[in-house]
Amino acid sequence: MYFHWAADSRQPRRLNGRDGLELLQAASGERHSLLLFSNHRVYSCGDNSLGQLGQKREQNTEQPEPIQALGTLDIDLVSCGKEHSIAVCHKGRVFAWGAGSEGQLGIGEFKEINLMPMRIKTLGGIKIIQVSCGHYHSLALSEDGQVFSWGKNSQGQLGLGMQSSSQASPQKVTSLEGIPLAQVAAGGSHSFALSLTGTSYGWGSNSVGQLALSGENSTVCFLSEVQISKPHSIDALKNLGVIYISCGYEHTAVLTKDGQVFTFGDNSSGQLQNNPRGKRRGPQLVEGIKGQVSKIECGSYHTIAYVYTTGQVVSLGHGPRPTSNPTHQKAPAESSDIICLLSAADLVDVKVKDIFAGAYANFATTHRVSHARSKSVSMKILPEISRINQSLAKKWIAAKINKELAEAKREINLIFSSSACLTASFLKKRDTREENFVDVDLTMARNVFKKLTAVKWISPLITTCLEDNLLGDLPCHSQHQDALLIFLLLPECPLMQNNRNWKTLTVKFAKAICKMNKESLAFLRKCWASLEASSLDTVVQMLKRAITIISQLHDPYSKIQHQCDLKALLEVMKHVHKANHQLPESTFVIHELSHMLNPDAEICKLLLRHNSFVPELPNLVVFSDFLFSFDLPFKIKLMKCDSSAKLKFEAMASQGRMRTFLTLEVRRSHLVEDTMRQLRQAEFSDLKKPLVVEFIKEICFEAGGVTSEFFHCIFEEMTAPKYEMFMYPEKSSCMWFPVNPKFENKDYFFFGVLCGLSLSNVKVVNLPFPLALYKKLLKQKPSLEDLKELSFPLGKSLQEVLNCEAGDVEELHIHFSIHWDKKDVNLIPNGISVPVNETNKMLNK
């Protein structure tokens, strides 16, 4: 049994399926409907002026009639646009009919009237699991997580960019590649996709706020108030816990996991429920629903919802009158009340199974229950993209006979060739209340990968999938964080750690990361920084294995051939090293790499890199860029190479043979201010170039005289007591950091940059730091002798306390606090309240 009623009517009609069949799905366009029954046959009724009923004749029909052209197929899905129809069979093949003047049928031509269903050949070989029709465009989701769009693109609703015109054949929405999607939804001229992580992506028209974008969103271009032509993560929906999205003509509704409904967009028919004249354009909670909702659907100009706690189906707004022009309905609604369409009294011994909405028609399917008052939640079930679970992995491992093996191989090939499917397999449940960068369960992935790769026939199959398909299509250019999670999963696969796969797998993985833009790379580094030490170490060891293999190649020609591979691996290792705070520095040292170091060759490479007369050499590996990979003796060798290169560079520059420098233009009267401003603007790579200093309005001298004077003057000013960047405990003593500095941490960072510049440019400067500073840099504990170097009187006094005989210390009446930098400073927490005695006097030594 099912219910049907017009969008502007409160009276439902109770209907029974023909021959005892159950209604599985219903879809409605502006003036036509499709009904899918439990025998998987499709019936149609309504307007047929453009062939949208799929019948051979053009006449309209009031009663549902079977579509004979689909009679031999088992149909699983149906969807209606304004005047076109789409059906998907159980094999995932897609058929379309009706209006096609905008390409919305996807059959390869712009044909106004199409009476009979035609297969979309472009999607041949791709199994489609979801389809959604907008007014003049269509969306489809495949089992391997790909999204396709076709039809009208005047508002960017295809997600292909505004440079693309209307498309008569399905096109892949590349901006969504790698994202583990749960759903696609099409509206009038806007579109949505929902990730399994709960992230919502919208694109197309935003003329009345139907994408929930606003001008306050600085990451969207200034056109975002009108339209956006590629999928964009909708921040306003990020923390709502969205589990389902439905689109009307110019409005959108979302359902959250706690049973709430939020709406946004056009409210001219009261379809949002909130004040029709309100100016707020973001998602608004529908507050008038008395209970929790488990299903929602948008008609073109209204919204319906199933309230499972009360058993009611309710409607927000009213549909347009059949005689009106629905496309141009803009008059504000007279009432935004919530209307009850089905009550508990209408549902005796039955329960709502699903709801469907169109421009003029609504449907509700039911099923019998033993307890009509049951409050169990019945959520809308959508076909999902393929993914690994425990039972599927066990089935693969246990497969023996040919049929089982063939199916297992097909599933493995599908999932391990798709970033979206692999990511979907190991997603964690996201808590919307906390910022969680790593949404994948790496421990689970590690265990599953280990079990699968231990099976002899599965391991080579996965290797082939990764090598031939997945690694070549990694979403390295994606702007979306959900798509980048695959870069955290792959290192957990033992095949990525296998020495035999260093070239085909590990190097491809590293090169994909090297192609990332700054924003994507920053997110990946943030994820690495939040990983457990064991997972981060897995990434490091994977890279080290590949680097070690290259460094141990005996043939010099082979080493040269693999310079590009080596550079990609080292660049990724550098990014991991910068993100690291979990692993000791020694983890990143690659002793085998030192065998490749040739001091003369290193000097030549440094000179070549800075020579503007020589074309850029992208594959040049300069080991000085990767100091973290060397132990201390080889770091010293590299520093000597760098210094030698700088001296040669200066000599060649004086002859006009080189001219690539880091140039600082400074005023003597504002020396520190000008220097710091330019250093903050400099790129990291610029700091490695030879330094040239020009004092404004002064004649430049050769032979580095001005540069030497610059370092002398700036350090003299910055280390002076009156500058207050450092303090001097005693007259003529070494300097130290103030207890309460007036400078920020970044100022001390750039002071360190200046120190590095003086060292790399071979300029001697006087920095009166004590030995204690260098001990701290080496993570060694300073001693009382180091304190004496800073303040001999204070150090001597503390030494005398330590030398006191038993019983004498207590008579001094002193505490774990000293007067330092004109302030009382605790030596231990709350030290000013802790008396020093014989038993604790060695506490802070």
VENKAQUI-V135313 format. One record per residue. N is the residue number from 1. PHI is phi in whole degrees, 0 to 359 (none if undefined). Layout:
BEGIN
[[N,PHI] [N,PHI]]
END
This chain:
BEGIN
[[1,none] [2,216] [3,245] [4,221] [5,204] [6,288] [7,295] [8,257] [9,239] [10,262] [11,259] [12,280] [13,256] [14,271] [15,233] [16,245] [17,295] [18,295] [19,54] [20,76] [21,283] [22,264] [23,282] [24,271] [25,216] [26,221] [27,217] [28,226] [29,265] [30,289] [31,218] [32,214] [33,223] [34,240] [35,236] [36,251] [37,259] [38,292] [39,273] [40,63] [41,254] [42,253] [43,246] [44,223] [45,203] [46,111] [47,287] [48,229] [49,296] [50,242] [51,84] [52,289] [53,271] [54,75] [55,267] [56,292] [57,265] [58,264] [59,291] [60,286] [61,216] [62,274] [63,259] [64,301] [65,234] [66,292] [67,272] [68,297] [69,295] [70,257] [71,296] [72,269] [73,251] [74,268] [75,271] [76,251] [77,220] [78,223] [79,206] [80,236] [81,269] [82,300] [83,220] [84,224] [85,226] [86,220] [87,225] [88,235] [89,274] [90,293] [91,272] [92,87] [93,278] [94,246] [95,235] [96,221] [97,199] [98,104] [99,293] [100,222] [101,294] [102,257] [103,84] [104,292] [105,272] [106,75] [107,267] [108,96] [109,213] [110,263] [111,241] [112,294] [113,237] [114,227] [115,284] [116,246] [117,301] [118,235] [119,285] [120,277] [121,290] [122,300] [123,267] [124,298] [125,85] [126,245] [127,274] [128,270] [129,247] [130,218] [131,217] [132,215] [133,257] [134,269] [135,300] [136,229] [137,216] [138,221] [139,234] [140,218] [141,243] [142,265] [143,294] [144,262] [145,87] [146,275] [147,246] [148,240] [149,221] [150,200] [151,110] [152,287] [153,227] [154,297] [155,247] [156,78] [157,290] [158,275] [159,74] [160,256] [161,98] [162,286] [163,289] [164,270] [165,272] [166,301] [167,242] [168,271] [169,230] [170,302] [171,238] [172,287] [173,275] [174,294] [175,294] [176,258] [177,298] [178,88] [179,275] [180,284] [181,272] [182,255] [183,197] [184,236] [185,214] [186,245] [187,246] [188,303] [189,219] [190,223] [191,219] [192,222] [193,224] [194,239] [195,277] [196,295] [197,280] [198,98] [199,279] [200,256] [201,239] [202,233] [203,199] [204,104] [205,288] [206,231] [207,300] [208,236] [209,84] [210,287] [211,259] [212,62] [213,264] [214,221] [215,296] [216,286] [217,277] [218,288] [219,277] [220,256] [221,295] [222,294] [223,279] [224,299] [225,292] [226,254] [227,197] [228,216] [229,264] [230,225] [231,306] [232,230] [233,293] [234,268] [235,298] [236,296] [237,257] [238,302] [239,256] [240,272] [241,74] [242,290] [243,238] [244,201] [245,230] [246,226] [247,243] [248,262] [249,296] [250,224] [251,218] [252,221] [253,231] [254,233] [255,250] [256,258] [257,293] [258,263] [259,83] [260,259] [261,240] [262,240] [263,231] [264,199] [265,114] [266,289] [267,231] [268,294] [269,250] [270,75] [271,288] [272,263] [273,77] [274,282] [275,309] [276,296] [277,261] [278,295] [279,263] [280,288] [281,251] [282,278] [283,299] [284,241] [285,291] [286,280] [287,267] [288,275] [289,279] [290,267] [291,146] [292,260] [293,257] [294,241] [295,214] [296,222] [297,209] [298,257] [299,278] [300,300] [301,227] [302,208] [303,227] [304,240] [305,214] [306,255] [307,265] [308,289] [309,285] [310,245] [311,77] [312,263] [313,251] [314,239] [315,233] [316,251] [317,84] [318,226] [319,286] [320,290] [321,289] [322,303] [323,271] [324,275] [325,263] [326,296] [327,294] [328,244] [329,285] [330,230] [331,291] [332,299] [333,292] [334,287] [335,218] [336,246] [337,290] [338,269] [339,256] [340,274] [341,267] [342,228] [343,248] [344,300] [345,293] [346,280] [347,241] [348,281] [349,62] [350,228] [351,224] [352,295] [353,263] [354,203] [355,229] [356,217] [357,221] [358,225] [359,291] [360,242] [361,237] [362,235] [363,225] [364,221] [365,267] [366,225] [367,216] [368,284] [369,228] [370,285] [371,234] [372,298] [373,269] [374,302] [375,253] [376,296] [377,277] [378,240] [379,275] [380,290] [381,258] [382,250] [383,301] [384,250] [385,292] [386,292] [387,201] [388,279] [389,225] [390,300] [391,292] [392,293] [393,298] [394,296] [395,296] [396,298] [397,296] [398,273] [399,300] [400,233] [401,282] [402,302] [403,295] [404,295] [405,296] [406,297] [407,292] [408,297] [409,296] [410,297] [411,292] [412,296] [413,299] [414,294] [415,287] [416,279] [417,257] [418,236] [419,299] [420,296] [421,292] [422,293] [423,295] [424,300] [425,292] [426,231] [427,289] [428,272] [429,283] [430,275] [431,263] [432,295] [433,276] [434,232] [435,277] [436,241] [437,281] [438,262] [439,269] [440,244] [441,271] [442,289] [443,294] [444,298] [445,300] [446,300] [447,292] [448,294] [449,300] [450,297] [451,294] [452,291] [453,287] [454,282] [455,273] [456,302] [457,278] [458,280] [459,304] [460,294] [461,293] [462,296] [463,302] [464,296] [465,299] [466,296] [467,292] [468,275] [469,238] [470,295] [471,294] [472,283] [473,245] [474,301] [475,282] [476,290] [477,263] [478,291] [479,270] [480,255] [481,295] [482,301] [483,287] [484,274] [485,296] [486,299] [487,289] [488,273] [489,283] [490,303] [491,299] [492,284] [493,279] [494,304] [495,294] [496,287] [497,266] [498,287] [499,301] [500,288] [501,254] [502,299] [503,281] [504,281] [505,245] [506,296] [507,295] [508,299] [509,299] [510,295] [511,294] [512,296] [513,296] [514,295] [515,274] [516,294] [517,280] [518,299] [519,293] [520,294] [521,293] [522,296] [523,295] [524,297] [525,294] [526,295] [527,294] [528,303] [529,295] [530,261] [531,288] [532,292] [533,304] [534,296] [535,289] [536,294] [537,296] [538,299] [539,296] [540,298] [541,294] [542,300] [543,291] [544,297] [545,300] [546,294] [547,297] [548,299] [549,298] [550,295] [551,293] [552,262] [553,295] [554,277] [555,280] [556,303] [557,296] [558,295] [559,298] [560,295] [561,300] [562,261] [563,298] [564,297] [565,296] [566,298] [567,296] [568,298] [569,296] [570,291] [571,297] [572,293] [573,300] [574,296] [575,297] [576,295] [577,298] [578,292] [579,280] [580,291] [581,217] [582,262] [583,253] [584,293] [585,301] [586,298] [587,299] [588,269] [589,285] [590,241] [591,298] [592,295] [593,294] [594,296] [595,292] [596,272] [597,280] [598,241] [599,308] [600,295] [601,294] [602,298] [603,297] [604,299] [605,296] [606,297] [607,293] [608,298] [609,296] [610,265] [611,271] [612,288] [613,277] [614,256] [615,304] [616,298] [617,248] [618,296] [619,264] [620,290] [621,263] [622,257] [623,296] [624,297] [625,283] [626,231] [627,301] [628,298] [629,274] [630,242] [631,280] [632,301] [633,302] [634,280] [635,296] [636,296] [637,299] [638,294] [639,297] [640,295] [641,299] [642,297] [643,296] [644,297] [645,296] [646,296] [647,296] [648,294] [649,298] [650,298] [651,295] [652,288] [653,295] [654,295] [655,264] [656,77] [657,267] [658,218] [659,206] [660,247] [661,226] [662,264] [663,255] [664,246] [665,254] [666,229] [667,259] [668,298] [669,286] [670,227] [671,300] [672,292] [673,301] [674,294] [675,295] [676,297] [677,299] [678,287] [679,292] [680,295] [681,274] [682,286] [683,284] [684,300] [685,294] [686,295] [687,292] [688,272] [689,281] [690,301] [691,268] [692,235] [693,247] [694,237] [695,278] [696,300] [697,67] [698,231] [699,282] [700,277] [701,258] [702,275] [703,62] [704,75] [705,297] [706,292] [707,296] [708,297] [709,295] [710,302] [711,297] [712,299] [713,290] [714,289] [715,291] [716,297] [717,289] [718,285] [719,262] [720,292] [721,304] [722,289] [723,286] [724,67] [725,281] [726,229] [727,242] [728,241] [729,299] [730,225] [731,296] [732,65] [733,270] [734,292] [735,257] [736,215] [737,274] [738,297] [739,296] [740,237] [741,297] [742,270] [743,263] [744,277] [745,302] [746,294] [747,291] [748,290] [749,298] [750,286] [751,297] [752,295] [753,299] [754,299] [755,299] [756,295] [757,296] [758,295] [759,291] [760,290] [761,263] [762,55] [763,244] [764,278] [765,228] [766,257] [767,238] [768,282] [769,273] [770,280] [771,300] [772,303] [773,297] [774,290] [775,296] [776,295] [777,298] [778,268] [779,60] [780,258] [781,275] [782,294] [783,245] [784,296] [785,297] [786,293] [787,296] [788,298] [789,294] [790,278] [791,217] [792,297] [793,300] [794,292] [795,298] [796,294] [797,298] [798,293] [799,296] [800,294] [801,297] [802,296] [803,277] [804,299] [805,282] [806,304] [807,94] [808,279] [809,297] [810,299] [811,288] [812,284] [813,54] [814,247] [815,235] [816,282] [817,206] [818,231] [819,268] [820,217] [821,55] [822,64] [823,218] [824,277] [825,238] [826,285] [827,274] [828,224] [829,306] [830,55] [831,298] [832,295] [833,256] [834,251] [835,292] [836,274] [837,223] [838,297] [839,280] [840,247] [841,295] [842,270] [843,303] [844,251] [845,290]]
END
